[in-house]
Amino acid sequence: MHNPPFELNPRILSLSLQIQNIIGELKTATLVKPSVKLRKKKQIRPIPPSLAIEGNSLTTEQITAILEKKKGSRTEKADSGSH
């Protein structure tokens, strides 16, 4: 049997437990979905540079407004169709 070059003591065991707890927290943190607002920002961020390549100079705020308007019009269509 292999003998480690150290002796286990309460401090080592405590630190080991703390490390395991942090690893568990990090693993669960990656499972949590980002907020809707953050996902929208991440979704919109690559659009302005792409538009600039095509010669369009819409701001992030203008793009957000356009996307919100489209989303609103889809919701209105769905609502009006159920009447």
PDB file of N, CA, C and O in Angstrom:
ATOM      1  N   MET A   1       0.836  -1.176   0.000  1.00  0.00           N
ATOM      2  CA  MET A   1       0.000   0.000   0.000  1.00  0.00           C
ATOM      3  C   MET A   1       0.886   1.247   0.000  1.00  0.00           C
ATOM      4  O   MET A   1       1.928   1.276   0.655  1.00  0.00           O
ATOM      5  N   HIS A   2       0.467   2.271  -0.736  1.00  0.00           N
ATOM      6  CA  HIS A   2       1.230   3.510  -0.849  1.00  0.00           C
ATOM      7  C   HIS A   2       0.949   4.411   0.346  1.00  0.00           C
ATOM      8  O   HIS A   2      -0.204   4.641   0.710  1.00  0.00           O
ATOM      9  N   ASN A   3       2.011   4.913   0.944  1.00  0.00           N
ATOM     10  CA  ASN A   3       1.875   5.861   2.047  1.00  0.00           C
ATOM     11  C   ASN A   3       2.149   7.265   1.528  1.00  0.00           C
ATOM     12  O   ASN A   3       3.237   7.524   1.013  1.00  0.00           O
ATOM     13  N   PRO A   4       1.176   8.192   1.653  1.00  0.00           N
ATOM     14  CA  PRO A   4       1.405   9.560   1.175  1.00  0.00           C
ATOM     15  C   PRO A   4       2.490  10.242   2.018  1.00  0.00           C
ATOM     16  O   PRO A   4       2.722   9.855   3.163  1.00  0.00           O
ATOM     17  N   PRO A   5       3.154  11.259   1.447  1.00  0.00           N
ATOM     18  CA  PRO A   5       4.237  11.938   2.167  1.00  0.00           C
ATOM     19  C   PRO A   5       3.718  12.961   3.188  1.00  0.00           C
ATOM     20  O   PRO A   5       4.423  13.913   3.521  1.00  0.00           O
ATOM     21  N   PHE A   6       2.532  12.775   3.667  1.00  0.00           N
ATOM     22  CA  PHE A   6       1.949  13.670   4.667  1.00  0.00           C
ATOM     23  C   PHE A   6       1.011  12.868   5.545  1.00  0.00           C
ATOM     24  O   PHE A   6       0.639  11.740   5.221  1.00  0.00           O
ATOM     25  N   GLU A   7       0.639  13.465   6.652  1.00  0.00           N
ATOM     26  CA  GLU A   7      -0.324  12.829   7.543  1.00  0.00           C
ATOM     27  C   GLU A   7      -1.648  13.576   7.467  1.00  0.00           C
ATOM     28  O   GLU A   7      -1.680  14.807   7.496  1.00  0.00           O
ATOM     29  N   LEU A   8      -2.726  12.833   7.369  1.00  0.00           N
ATOM     30  CA  LEU A   8      -4.042  13.469   7.393  1.00  0.00           C
ATOM     31  C   LEU A   8      -4.287  14.010   8.785  1.00  0.00           C
ATOM     32  O   LEU A   8      -4.072  13.329   9.788  1.00  0.00           O
ATOM     33  N   ASN A   9      -4.740  15.244   8.821  1.00  0.00           N
ATOM     34  CA  ASN A   9      -5.075  15.855  10.097  1.00  0.00           C
ATOM     35  C   ASN A   9      -6.389  16.610   9.936  1.00  0.00           C
ATOM     36  O   ASN A   9      -6.874  16.745   8.813  1.00  0.00           O
ATOM     37  N   PRO A  10      -6.965  17.096  10.995  1.00  0.00           N
ATOM     38  CA  PRO A  10      -8.252  17.788  10.890  1.00  0.00           C
ATOM     39  C   PRO A  10      -8.224  18.977   9.926  1.00  0.00           C
ATOM     40  O   PRO A  10      -9.208  19.216   9.227  1.00  0.00           O
ATOM     41  N   ARG A  11      -7.132  19.716   9.876  1.00  0.00           N
ATOM     42  CA  ARG A  11      -7.050  20.882   8.967  1.00  0.00           C
ATOM     43  C   ARG A  11      -7.099  20.430   7.505  1.00  0.00           C
ATOM     44  O   ARG A  11      -7.828  21.008   6.698  1.00  0.00           O
ATOM     45  N   ILE A  12      -6.331  19.405   7.168  1.00  0.00           N
ATOM     46  CA  ILE A  12      -6.340  18.893   5.791  1.00  0.00           C
ATOM     47  C   ILE A  12      -7.726  18.374   5.433  1.00  0.00           C
ATOM     48  O   ILE A  12      -8.218  18.640   4.337  1.00  0.00           O
ATOM     49  N   LEU A  13      -8.350  17.650   6.324  1.00  0.00           N
ATOM     50  CA  LEU A  13      -9.693  17.128   6.061  1.00  0.00           C
ATOM     51  C   LEU A  13     -10.700  18.266   5.891  1.00  0.00           C
ATOM     52  O   LEU A  13     -11.571  18.195   5.024  1.00  0.00           O
ATOM     53  N   SER A  14     -10.589  19.308   6.707  1.00  0.00           N
ATOM     54  CA  SER A  14     -11.487  20.453   6.615  1.00  0.00           C
ATOM     55  C   SER A  14     -11.309  21.176   5.279  1.00  0.00           C
ATOM     56  O   SER A  14     -12.285  21.512   4.607  1.00  0.00           O
ATOM     57  N   LEU A  15     -10.060  21.409   4.909  1.00  0.00           N
ATOM     58  CA  LEU A  15      -9.797  22.081   3.627  1.00  0.00           C
ATOM     59  C   LEU A  15     -10.278  21.232   2.454  1.00  0.00           C
ATOM     60  O   LEU A  15     -10.827  21.760   1.487  1.00  0.00           O
ATOM     61  N   SER A  16     -10.075  19.936   2.536  1.00  0.00           N
ATOM     62  CA  SER A  16     -10.537  19.038   1.487  1.00  0.00           C
ATOM     63  C   SER A  16     -12.052  19.101   1.347  1.00  0.00           C
ATOM     64  O   SER A  16     -12.575  19.105   0.233  1.00  0.00           O
ATOM     65  N   LEU A  17     -12.751  19.149   2.465  1.00  0.00           N
ATOM     66  CA  LEU A  17     -14.210  19.248   2.442  1.00  0.00           C
ATOM     67  C   LEU A  17     -14.660  20.575   1.836  1.00  0.00           C
ATOM     68  O   LEU A  17     -15.620  20.619   1.067  1.00  0.00           O
ATOM     69  N   GLN A  18     -13.958  21.660   2.190  1.00  0.00           N
ATOM     70  CA  GLN A  18     -14.292  22.972   1.627  1.00  0.00           C
ATOM     71  C   GLN A  18     -14.103  22.975   0.104  1.00  0.00           C
ATOM     72  O   GLN A  18     -14.928  23.514  -0.634  1.00  0.00           O
ATOM     73  N   ILE A  19     -13.016  22.371  -0.345  1.00  0.00           N
ATOM     74  CA  ILE A  19     -12.756  22.289  -1.792  1.00  0.00           C
ATOM     75  C   ILE A  19     -13.862  21.498  -2.485  1.00  0.00           C
ATOM     76  O   ILE A  19     -14.351  21.911  -3.536  1.00  0.00           O
ATOM     77  N   GLN A  20     -14.254  20.385  -1.915  1.00  0.00           N
ATOM     78  CA  GLN A  20     -15.320  19.568  -2.508  1.00  0.00           C
ATOM     79  C   GLN A  20     -16.634  20.343  -2.562  1.00  0.00           C
ATOM     80  O   GLN A  20     -17.370  20.237  -3.543  1.00  0.00           O
ATOM     81  N   ASN A  21     -16.939  21.116  -1.525  1.00  0.00           N
ATOM     82  CA  ASN A  21     -18.162  21.927  -1.511  1.00  0.00           C
ATOM     83  C   ASN A  21     -18.127  22.989  -2.602  1.00  0.00           C
ATOM     84  O   ASN A  21     -19.129  23.221  -3.279  1.00  0.00           O
ATOM     85  N   ILE A  22     -16.982  23.631  -2.772  1.00  0.00           N
ATOM     86  CA  ILE A  22     -16.852  24.657  -3.817  1.00  0.00           C
ATOM     87  C   ILE A  22     -16.995  24.031  -5.196  1.00  0.00           C
ATOM     88  O   ILE A  22     -17.651  24.598  -6.070  1.00  0.00           O
ATOM     89  N   ILE A  23     -16.389  22.872  -5.398  1.00  0.00           N
ATOM     90  CA  ILE A  23     -16.521  22.174  -6.686  1.00  0.00           C
ATOM     91  C   ILE A  23     -17.985  21.856  -6.958  1.00  0.00           C
ATOM     92  O   ILE A  23     -18.456  22.029  -8.082  1.00  0.00           O
ATOM     93  N   GLY A  24     -18.708  21.396  -5.947  1.00  0.00           N
ATOM     94  CA  GLY A  24     -20.131  21.105  -6.111  1.00  0.00           C
ATOM     95  C   GLY A  24     -20.929  22.351  -6.463  1.00  0.00           C
ATOM     96  O   GLY A  24     -21.814  22.302  -7.318  1.00  0.00           O
ATOM     97  N   GLU A  25     -20.621  23.473  -5.809  1.00  0.00           N
ATOM     98  CA  GLU A  25     -21.311  24.731  -6.115  1.00  0.00           C
ATOM     99  C   GLU A  25     -21.037  25.171  -7.545  1.00  0.00           C
ATOM    100  O   GLU A  25     -21.945  25.622  -8.242  1.00  0.00           O
ATOM    101  N   LEU A  26     -19.797  25.042  -7.983  1.00  0.00           N
ATOM    102  CA  LEU A  26     -19.446  25.431  -9.351  1.00  0.00           C
ATOM    103  C   LEU A  26     -20.166  24.562 -10.378  1.00  0.00           C
ATOM    104  O   LEU A  26     -20.620  25.058 -11.409  1.00  0.00           O
ATOM    105  N   LYS A  27     -20.267  23.285 -10.097  1.00  0.00           N
ATOM    106  CA  LYS A  27     -20.962  22.383 -11.021  1.00  0.00           C
ATOM    107  C   LYS A  27     -22.436  22.751 -11.126  1.00  0.00           C
ATOM    108  O   LYS A  27     -22.994  22.750 -12.224  1.00  0.00           O
ATOM    109  N   THR A  28     -23.072  23.064 -10.009  1.00  0.00           N
ATOM    110  CA  THR A  28     -24.493  23.420 -10.064  1.00  0.00           C
ATOM    111  C   THR A  28     -24.690  24.808 -10.653  1.00  0.00           C
ATOM    112  O   THR A  28     -25.718  25.074 -11.275  1.00  0.00           O
ATOM    113  N   ALA A  29     -23.716  25.700 -10.467  1.00  0.00           N
ATOM    114  CA  ALA A  29     -23.839  27.051 -11.028  1.00  0.00           C
ATOM    115  C   ALA A  29     -23.887  27.003 -12.545  1.00  0.00           C
ATOM    116  O   ALA A  29     -24.556  27.830 -13.165  1.00  0.00           O
ATOM    117  N   THR A  30     -23.193  26.053 -13.154  1.00  0.00           N
ATOM    118  CA  THR A  30     -23.199  25.960 -14.610  1.00  0.00           C
ATOM    119  C   THR A  30     -24.520  25.396 -15.124  1.00  0.00           C
ATOM    120  O   THR A  30     -24.831  25.525 -16.308  1.00  0.00           O
ATOM    121  N   LEU A  31     -25.296  24.774 -14.246  1.00  0.00           N
ATOM    122  CA  LEU A  31     -26.583  24.233 -14.653  1.00  0.00           C
ATOM    123  C   LEU A  31     -27.685  25.277 -14.625  1.00  0.00           C
ATOM    124  O   LEU A  31     -28.735  25.086 -15.239  1.00  0.00           O
ATOM    125  N   VAL A  32     -27.459  26.383 -13.919  1.00  0.00           N
ATOM    126  CA  VAL A  32     -28.465  27.428 -13.789  1.00  0.00           C
ATOM    127  C   VAL A  32     -28.495  28.250 -15.071  1.00  0.00           C
ATOM    128  O   VAL A  32     -27.457  28.706 -15.551  1.00  0.00           O
ATOM    129  N   LYS A  33     -29.684  28.434 -15.617  1.00  0.00           N
ATOM    130  CA  LYS A  33     -29.818  29.228 -16.840  1.00  0.00           C
ATOM    131  C   LYS A  33     -29.610  30.705 -16.525  1.00  0.00           C
ATOM    132  O   LYS A  33     -30.043  31.185 -15.477  1.00  0.00           O
ATOM    133  N   PRO A  34     -28.950  31.424 -17.429  1.00  0.00           N
ATOM    134  CA  PRO A  34     -28.818  32.861 -17.211  1.00  0.00           C
ATOM    135  C   PRO A  34     -30.182  33.536 -17.316  1.00  0.00           C
ATOM    136  O   PRO A  34     -31.114  32.983 -17.901  1.00  0.00           O
ATOM    137  N   SER A  35     -30.291  34.707 -16.760  1.00  0.00           N
ATOM    138  CA  SER A  35     -31.563  35.421 -16.779  1.00  0.00           C
ATOM    139  C   SER A  35     -31.968  35.730 -18.219  1.00  0.00           C
ATOM    140  O   SER A  35     -31.132  35.744 -19.123  1.00  0.00           O
ATOM    141  N   VAL A  36     -33.236  35.972 -18.411  1.00  0.00           N
ATOM    142  CA  VAL A  36     -33.758  36.291 -19.744  1.00  0.00           C
ATOM    143  C   VAL A  36     -33.076  37.545 -20.278  1.00  0.00           C
ATOM    144  O   VAL A  36     -32.729  37.619 -21.456  1.00  0.00           O
ATOM    145  N   LYS A  37     -32.887  38.529 -19.402  1.00  0.00           N
ATOM    146  CA  LYS A  37     -32.262  39.780 -19.820  1.00  0.00           C
ATOM    147  C   LYS A  37     -30.836  39.531 -20.319  1.00  0.00           C
ATOM    148  O   LYS A  37     -30.427  40.082 -21.341  1.00  0.00           O
ATOM    149  N   LEU A  38     -30.090  38.707 -19.601  1.00  0.00           N
ATOM    150  CA  LEU A  38     -28.725  38.392 -19.998  1.00  0.00           C
ATOM    151  C   LEU A  38     -28.703  37.622 -21.315  1.00  0.00           C
ATOM    152  O   LEU A  38     -27.865  37.888 -22.176  1.00  0.00           O
ATOM    153  N   ARG A  39     -29.619  36.673 -21.474  1.00  0.00           N
ATOM    154  CA  ARG A  39     -29.671  35.914 -22.736  1.00  0.00           C
ATOM    155  C   ARG A  39     -29.984  36.831 -23.905  1.00  0.00           C
ATOM    156  O   ARG A  39     -29.414  36.669 -24.984  1.00  0.00           O
ATOM    157  N   LYS A  40     -30.894  37.807 -23.708  1.00  0.00           N
ATOM    158  CA  LYS A  40     -31.215  38.745 -24.787  1.00  0.00           C
ATOM    159  C   LYS A  40     -29.994  39.568 -25.161  1.00  0.00           C
ATOM    160  O   LYS A  40     -29.716  39.775 -26.342  1.00  0.00           O
ATOM    161  N   LYS A  41     -29.253  40.047 -24.137  1.00  0.00           N
ATOM    162  CA  LYS A  41     -28.049  40.836 -24.414  1.00  0.00           C
ATOM    163  C   LYS A  41     -27.046  40.018 -25.220  1.00  0.00           C
ATOM    164  O   LYS A  41     -26.466  40.507 -26.189  1.00  0.00           O
ATOM    165  N   LYS A  42     -26.849  38.763 -24.808  1.00  0.00           N
ATOM    166  CA  LYS A  42     -25.894  37.901 -25.503  1.00  0.00           C
ATOM    167  C   LYS A  42     -26.360  37.613 -26.929  1.00  0.00           C
ATOM    168  O   LYS A  42     -25.543  37.420 -27.829  1.00  0.00           O
ATOM    169  N   GLN A  43     -27.670  37.586 -27.127  1.00  0.00           N
ATOM    170  CA  GLN A  43     -28.222  37.303 -28.449  1.00  0.00           C
ATOM    171  C   GLN A  43     -28.089  38.528 -29.350  1.00  0.00           C
ATOM    172  O   GLN A  43     -27.857  38.383 -30.551  1.00  0.00           O
ATOM    173  N   ILE A  44     -28.230  39.721 -28.797  1.00  0.00           N
ATOM    174  CA  ILE A  44     -28.208  40.955 -29.589  1.00  0.00           C
ATOM    175  C   ILE A  44     -26.787  41.434 -29.866  1.00  0.00           C
ATOM    176  O   ILE A  44     -26.534  42.047 -30.903  1.00  0.00           O
ATOM    177  N   ARG A  45     -25.857  41.161 -28.953  1.00  0.00           N
ATOM    178  CA  ARG A  45     -24.494  41.691 -29.055  1.00  0.00           C
ATOM    179  C   ARG A  45     -23.818  41.453 -30.407  1.00  0.00           C
ATOM    180  O   ARG A  45     -23.155  42.375 -30.881  1.00  0.00           O
ATOM    181  N   PRO A  46     -23.926  40.304 -31.065  1.00  0.00           N
ATOM    182  CA  PRO A  46     -23.216  40.118 -32.335  1.00  0.00           C
ATOM    183  C   PRO A  46     -23.909  40.768 -33.541  1.00  0.00           C
ATOM    184  O   PRO A  46     -23.343  40.797 -34.634  1.00  0.00           O
ATOM    185  N   ILE A  47     -25.106  41.280 -33.355  1.00  0.00           N
ATOM    186  CA  ILE A  47     -25.857  41.815 -34.499  1.00  0.00           C
ATOM    187  C   ILE A  47     -25.256  43.115 -35.048  1.00  0.00           C
ATOM    188  O   ILE A  47     -25.063  43.197 -36.261  1.00  0.00           O
ATOM    189  N   PRO A  48     -24.943  44.151 -34.225  1.00  0.00           N
ATOM    190  CA  PRO A  48     -24.420  45.408 -34.800  1.00  0.00           C
ATOM    191  C   PRO A  48     -23.178  45.245 -35.665  1.00  0.00           C
ATOM    192  O   PRO A  48     -23.123  45.844 -36.739  1.00  0.00           O
ATOM    193  N   PRO A  49     -22.172  44.465 -35.255  1.00  0.00           N
ATOM    194  CA  PRO A  49     -21.016  44.310 -36.159  1.00  0.00           C
ATOM    195  C   PRO A  49     -21.386  43.656 -37.490  1.00  0.00           C
ATOM    196  O   PRO A  49     -20.837  44.001 -38.537  1.00  0.00           O
ATOM    197  N   SER A  50     -22.309  42.720 -37.436  1.00  0.00           N
ATOM    198  CA  SER A  50     -22.747  42.065 -38.658  1.00  0.00           C
ATOM    199  C   SER A  50     -23.455  43.059 -39.582  1.00  0.00           C
ATOM    200  O   SER A  50     -23.241  43.061 -40.795  1.00  0.00           O
ATOM    201  N   LEU A  51     -24.298  43.898 -38.986  1.00  0.00           N
ATOM    202  CA  LEU A  51     -25.000  44.908 -39.779  1.00  0.00           C
ATOM    203  C   LEU A  51     -24.020  45.939 -40.337  1.00  0.00           C
ATOM    204  O   LEU A  51     -24.193  46.418 -41.457  1.00  0.00           O
ATOM    205  N   ALA A  52     -22.991  46.281 -39.558  1.00  0.00           N
ATOM    206  CA  ALA A  52     -22.009  47.265 -40.010  1.00  0.00           C
ATOM    207  C   ALA A  52     -21.275  46.772 -41.255  1.00  0.00           C
ATOM    208  O   ALA A  52     -20.937  47.564 -42.134  1.00  0.00           O
ATOM    209  N   ILE A  53     -21.034  45.485 -41.329  1.00  0.00           N
ATOM    210  CA  ILE A  53     -20.385  44.916 -42.513  1.00  0.00           C
ATOM    211  C   ILE A  53     -21.251  45.166 -43.747  1.00  0.00           C
ATOM    212  O   ILE A  53     -20.743  45.392 -44.845  1.00  0.00           O
ATOM    213  N   GLU A  54     -22.557  45.120 -43.544  1.00  0.00           N
ATOM    214  CA  GLU A  54     -23.487  45.338 -44.648  1.00  0.00           C
ATOM    215  C   GLU A  54     -23.792  46.819 -44.876  1.00  0.00           C
ATOM    216  O   GLU A  54     -24.584  47.163 -45.754  1.00  0.00           O
ATOM    217  N   GLY A  55     -23.155  47.707 -44.077  1.00  0.00           N
ATOM    218  CA  GLY A  55     -23.352  49.145 -44.255  1.00  0.00           C
ATOM    219  C   GLY A  55     -24.527  49.698 -43.468  1.00  0.00           C
ATOM    220  O   GLY A  55     -24.922  50.840 -43.699  1.00  0.00           O
ATOM    221  N   ASN A  56     -25.089  48.947 -42.566  1.00  0.00           N
ATOM    222  CA  ASN A  56     -26.203  49.408 -41.753  1.00  0.00           C
ATOM    223  C   ASN A  56     -25.663  49.835 -40.395  1.00  0.00           C
ATOM    224  O   ASN A  56     -24.803  49.155 -39.833  1.00  0.00           O
ATOM    225  N   SER A  57     -26.147  50.941 -39.862  1.00  0.00           N
ATOM    226  CA  SER A  57     -25.587  51.452 -38.614  1.00  0.00           C
ATOM    227  C   SER A  57     -26.617  51.534 -37.488  1.00  0.00           C
ATOM    228  O   SER A  57     -26.676  52.535 -36.774  1.00  0.00           O
ATOM    229  N   LEU A  58     -27.419  50.499 -37.328  1.00  0.00           N
ATOM    230  CA  LEU A  58     -28.389  50.495 -36.236  1.00  0.00           C
ATOM    231  C   LEU A  58     -27.667  50.343 -34.902  1.00  0.00           C
ATOM    232  O   LEU A  58     -26.680  49.615 -34.796  1.00  0.00           O
ATOM    233  N   THR A  59     -28.174  51.043 -33.885  1.00  0.00           N
ATOM    234  CA  THR A  59     -27.607  50.902 -32.546  1.00  0.00           C
ATOM    235  C   THR A  59     -28.207  49.672 -31.874  1.00  0.00           C
ATOM    236  O   THR A  59     -29.191  49.100 -32.343  1.00  0.00           O
ATOM    237  N   THR A  60     -27.595  49.289 -30.781  1.00  0.00           N
ATOM    238  CA  THR A  60     -28.100  48.149 -30.011  1.00  0.00           C
ATOM    239  C   THR A  60     -29.529  48.429 -29.542  1.00  0.00           C
ATOM    240  O   THR A  60     -30.377  47.538 -29.552  1.00  0.00           O
ATOM    241  N   GLU A  61     -29.789  49.677 -29.131  1.00  0.00           N
ATOM    242  CA  GLU A  61     -31.129  50.043 -28.672  1.00  0.00           C
ATOM    243  C   GLU A  61     -32.151  49.913 -29.806  1.00  0.00           C
ATOM    244  O   GLU A  61     -33.263  49.433 -29.588  1.00  0.00           O
ATOM    245  N   GLN A  62     -31.775  50.339 -31.010  1.00  0.00           N
ATOM    246  CA  GLN A  62     -32.680  50.231 -32.155  1.00  0.00           C
ATOM    247  C   GLN A  62     -32.961  48.766 -32.493  1.00  0.00           C
ATOM    248  O   GLN A  62     -34.094  48.397 -32.801  1.00  0.00           O
ATOM    249  N   ILE A  63     -31.935  47.953 -32.431  1.00  0.00           N
ATOM    250  CA  ILE A  63     -32.110  46.518 -32.716  1.00  0.00           C
ATOM    251  C   ILE A  63     -33.036  45.898 -31.673  1.00  0.00           C
ATOM    252  O   ILE A  63     -33.935  45.127 -32.009  1.00  0.00           O
ATOM    253  N   THR A  64     -32.810  46.240 -30.408  1.00  0.00           N
ATOM    254  CA  THR A  64     -33.657  45.722 -29.334  1.00  0.00           C
ATOM    255  C   THR A  64     -35.108  46.124 -29.562  1.00  0.00           C
ATOM    256  O   THR A  64     -36.009  45.299 -29.407  1.00  0.00           O
ATOM    257  N   ALA A  65     -35.345  47.384 -29.930  1.00  0.00           N
ATOM    258  CA  ALA A  65     -36.702  47.860 -30.174  1.00  0.00           C
ATOM    259  C   ALA A  65     -37.351  47.097 -31.323  1.00  0.00           C
ATOM    260  O   ALA A  65     -38.527  46.741 -31.249  1.00  0.00           O
ATOM    261  N   ILE A  66     -36.594  46.848 -32.376  1.00  0.00           N
ATOM    262  CA  ILE A  66     -37.136  46.104 -33.532  1.00  0.00           C
ATOM    263  C   ILE A  66     -37.515  44.694 -33.109  1.00  0.00           C
ATOM    264  O   ILE A  66     -38.595  44.208 -33.445  1.00  0.00           O
ATOM    265  N   LEU A  67     -36.624  44.037 -32.372  1.00  0.00           N
ATOM    266  CA  LEU A  67     -36.910  42.665 -31.940  1.00  0.00           C
ATOM    267  C   LEU A  67     -38.099  42.620 -30.984  1.00  0.00           C
ATOM    268  O   LEU A  67     -38.917  41.703 -31.057  1.00  0.00           O
ATOM    269  N   GLU A  68     -38.201  43.598 -30.095  1.00  0.00           N
ATOM    270  CA  GLU A  68     -39.334  43.645 -29.169  1.00  0.00           C
ATOM    271  C   GLU A  68     -40.634  43.884 -29.936  1.00  0.00           C
ATOM    272  O   GLU A  68     -41.664  43.293 -29.610  1.00  0.00           O
ATOM    273  N   LYS A  69     -40.590  44.742 -30.945  1.00  0.00           N
ATOM    274  CA  LYS A  69     -41.784  45.029 -31.745  1.00  0.00           C
ATOM    275  C   LYS A  69     -42.235  43.767 -32.482  1.00  0.00           C
ATOM    276  O   LYS A  69     -43.428  43.465 -32.527  1.00  0.00           O
ATOM    277  N   LYS A  70     -41.282  43.031 -33.059  1.00  0.00           N
ATOM    278  CA  LYS A  70     -41.627  41.783 -33.749  1.00  0.00           C
ATOM    279  C   LYS A  70     -42.229  40.784 -32.781  1.00  0.00           C
ATOM    280  O   LYS A  70     -43.214  40.117 -33.099  1.00  0.00           O
ATOM    281  N   LYS A  71     -41.636  40.680 -31.595  1.00  0.00           N
ATOM    282  CA  LYS A  71     -42.151  39.766 -30.586  1.00  0.00           C
ATOM    283  C   LYS A  71     -43.566  40.183 -30.193  1.00  0.00           C
ATOM    284  O   LYS A  71     -44.444  39.333 -30.037  1.00  0.00           O
ATOM    285  N   GLY A  72     -43.790  41.485 -30.033  1.00  0.00           N
ATOM    286  CA  GLY A  72     -45.110  41.991 -29.685  1.00  0.00           C
ATOM    287  C   GLY A  72     -46.121  41.722 -30.778  1.00  0.00           C
ATOM    288  O   GLY A  72     -47.272  41.396 -30.488  1.00  0.00           O
ATOM    289  N   SER A  73     -45.713  41.853 -32.032  1.00  0.00           N
ATOM    290  CA  SER A  73     -46.660  41.615 -33.128  1.00  0.00           C
ATOM    291  C   SER A  73     -47.023  40.138 -33.215  1.00  0.00           C
ATOM    292  O   SER A  73     -48.153  39.807 -33.575  1.00  0.00           O
ATOM    293  N   ARG A  74     -46.092  39.247 -32.895  1.00  0.00           N
ATOM    294  CA  ARG A  74     -46.418  37.818 -32.871  1.00  0.00           C
ATOM    295  C   ARG A  74     -47.410  37.516 -31.771  1.00  0.00           C
ATOM    296  O   ARG A  74     -48.330  36.718 -31.957  1.00  0.00           O
ATOM    297  N   THR A  75     -47.227  38.152 -30.622  1.00  0.00           N
ATOM    298  CA  THR A  75     -48.135  37.935 -29.499  1.00  0.00           C
ATOM    299  C   THR A  75     -49.519  38.473 -29.839  1.00  0.00           C
ATOM    300  O   THR A  75     -50.528  37.840 -29.528  1.00  0.00           O
ATOM    301  N   GLU A  76     -49.570  39.650 -30.482  1.00  0.00           N
ATOM    302  CA  GLU A  76     -50.861  40.223 -30.862  1.00  0.00           C
ATOM    303  C   GLU A  76     -51.580  39.326 -31.856  1.00  0.00           C
ATOM    304  O   GLU A  76     -52.794  39.150 -31.753  1.00  0.00           O
ATOM    305  N   LYS A  77     -50.861  38.755 -32.817  1.00  0.00           N
ATOM    306  CA  LYS A  77     -51.482  37.848 -33.799  1.00  0.00           C
ATOM    307  C   LYS A  77     -52.049  36.624 -33.108  1.00  0.00           C
ATOM    308  O   LYS A  77     -53.154  36.181 -33.422  1.00  0.00           O
ATOM    309  N   ALA A  78     -51.292  36.076 -32.167  1.00  0.00           N
ATOM    310  CA  ALA A  78     -51.760  34.889 -31.448  1.00  0.00           C
ATOM    311  C   ALA A  78     -53.000  35.233 -30.620  1.00  0.00           C
ATOM    312  O   ALA A  78     -53.938  34.438 -30.544  1.00  0.00           O
ATOM    313  N   ASP A  79     -53.005  36.410 -30.003  1.00  0.00           N
ATOM    314  CA  ASP A  79     -54.155  36.825 -29.194  1.00  0.00           C
ATOM    315  C   ASP A  79     -55.378  37.084 -30.052  1.00  0.00           C
ATOM    316  O   ASP A  79     -56.489  36.708 -29.677  1.00  0.00           O
ATOM    317  N   SER A  80     -55.185  37.730 -31.215  1.00  0.00           N
ATOM    318  CA  SER A  80     -56.337  38.060 -32.061  1.00  0.00           C
ATOM    319  C   SER A  80     -56.902  36.813 -32.734  1.00  0.00           C
ATOM    320  O   SER A  80     -58.085  36.775 -33.073  1.00  0.00           O
ATOM    321  N   GLY A  81     -56.077  35.803 -32.927  1.00  0.00           N
ATOM    322  CA  GLY A  81     -56.536  34.580 -33.549  1.00  0.00           C
ATOM    323  C   GLY A  81     -57.413  33.755 -32.632  1.00  0.00           C
ATOM    324  O   GLY A  81     -58.186  32.922 -33.107  1.00  0.00           O
ATOM    325  N   SER A  82     -57.313  33.963 -31.340  1.00  0.00           N
ATOM    326  CA  SER A  82     -58.094  33.158 -30.403  1.00  0.00           C
ATOM    327  C   SER A  82     -59.465  33.752 -30.132  1.00  0.00           C
ATOM    328  O   SER A  82     -60.259  33.137 -29.420  1.00  0.00           O
ATOM    329  N   HIS A  83     -59.772  34.916 -30.669  1.00  0.00           N
ATOM    330  CA  HIS A  83     -61.069  35.566 -30.420  1.00  0.00           C
ATOM    331  C   HIS A  83     -62.106  35.113 -31.383  1.00  0.00           C
ATOM    332  O   HIS A  83     -63.251  35.560 -31.314  1.00  0.00           O
TER     333      HIS A  83
END
